[in-house]
Amino acid sequence: MRIDPTVLLTILGMAAVTYGVRASGMWLAGRLALSAWVRAWLNALPGAILVSMVVPAVANGGRAELVAALATAAVAWRTRSLLPAMVAGVGVVWLLRGLLPG
């Protein structure tokens, strides 16, 4: 497999910009006096963004996506950890897309 240098540089550039925005936001938030409400809102924001991306995929998907979403929720509830839940969800949808027709 050959990787196009332009594509690779574009991906690396986007990663650097994304990291820079996040790091500068964290640096700035650490220097500002934020109210408890604002801190709670900022802490909840990543989960809200994740849900806003996952729900349409599940709603517009098929059986594989629904079962994967349920498996993700079960693993998240059991382990209280995002990484195993995401791995479970991706693994289940990957397996079921290969097994289920359509």
C-alpha positions as CSV (number, residue, x, y, z in Angstrom):
1,M,0.0,0.0,0.0
2,R,1.4,3.4,-1.0
3,I,0.6,6.5,1.0
4,D,0.3,9.8,-0.9
5,P,2.6,12.4,0.7
6,T,0.0,15.1,0.2
7,V,-2.7,13.1,2.1
8,L,-0.2,12.3,4.9
9,L,0.8,15.9,5.3
10,T,-2.8,17.0,5.3
11,I,-3.7,14.5,8.0
12,L,-0.6,15.5,10.1
13,G,-1.4,19.2,9.6
14,M,-5.0,18.7,10.8
15,A,-3.8,16.7,13.8
16,A,-1.4,19.5,14.7
17,V,-4.1,22.2,14.4
18,T,-6.5,20.1,16.4
19,Y,-4.0,19.5,19.1
20,G,-3.0,23.2,19.2
21,V,-6.6,24.3,19.6
22,R,-7.3,21.8,22.4
23,A,-4.0,22.5,24.2
24,S,-4.4,26.2,24.0
25,G,-8.0,25.9,25.3
26,M,-6.8,23.8,28.3
27,W,-4.0,26.2,29.0
28,L,-6.3,29.2,28.9
29,A,-9.0,27.5,31.0
30,G,-6.3,26.7,33.6
31,R,-5.5,30.4,33.9
32,L,-9.1,31.7,34.1
33,A,-11.3,31.7,37.2
34,L,-14.3,29.6,35.9
35,S,-17.5,29.2,37.9
36,A,-18.5,25.7,39.0
37,W,-21.3,25.7,36.4
38,V,-18.9,26.5,33.6
39,R,-16.5,23.8,34.7
40,A,-19.3,21.2,34.9
41,W,-20.5,22.2,31.4
42,L,-17.0,21.9,30.0
43,N,-16.6,18.5,31.6
44,A,-19.9,17.3,30.1
45,L,-19.1,18.6,26.6
46,P,-17.0,15.7,25.2
47,G,-19.7,13.2,26.1
48,A,-22.4,15.4,24.4
49,I,-20.3,15.6,21.3
50,L,-19.7,11.9,21.2
51,V,-23.5,11.2,21.6
52,S,-24.3,13.7,18.8
53,M,-22.1,11.7,16.4
54,V,-23.2,8.3,17.5
55,V,-27.0,8.7,17.7
56,P,-27.5,9.5,14.0
57,A,-25.3,6.6,13.0
58,V,-27.4,4.2,15.2
59,A,-30.7,5.8,14.1
60,N,-29.8,5.5,10.4
61,G,-27.9,2.2,10.6
62,G,-29.1,-1.3,10.7
63,R,-29.1,-4.2,13.1
64,A,-25.3,-4.2,13.4
65,E,-25.2,-0.6,14.6
66,L,-28.0,-1.1,17.1
67,V,-26.4,-4.2,18.6
68,A,-23.0,-2.4,18.7
69,A,-24.6,0.5,20.5
70,L,-26.2,-1.8,23.1
71,A,-22.9,-3.6,23.6
72,T,-21.0,-0.3,24.0
73,A,-23.5,0.9,26.6
74,A,-23.3,-2.4,28.5
75,V,-19.5,-2.4,28.5
76,A,-19.4,1.3,29.6
77,W,-21.9,0.6,32.4
78,R,-19.9,-2.5,33.6
79,T,-16.4,-1.1,33.3
80,R,-17.1,2.7,33.8
81,S,-14.3,3.2,31.2
82,L,-14.6,4.8,27.7
83,L,-11.8,2.9,26.0
84,P,-13.1,-0.7,26.5
85,A,-16.6,0.5,25.6
86,M,-15.4,2.0,22.3
87,V,-13.4,-1.0,21.5
88,A,-16.4,-3.3,22.2
89,G,-18.7,-1.1,20.0
90,V,-16.3,-1.0,17.1
91,G,-15.5,-4.7,17.4
92,V,-19.2,-5.7,17.5
93,V,-20.2,-3.5,14.5
94,W,-17.2,-4.7,12.5
95,L,-18.1,-8.4,13.2
96,L,-21.8,-8.0,12.6
97,R,-21.3,-6.0,9.4
98,G,-19.3,-9.0,8.1
99,L,-21.9,-11.5,9.3
100,L,-25.3,-9.9,8.7
101,P,-26.6,-9.2,5.2
102,G,-27.4,-5.6,4.2
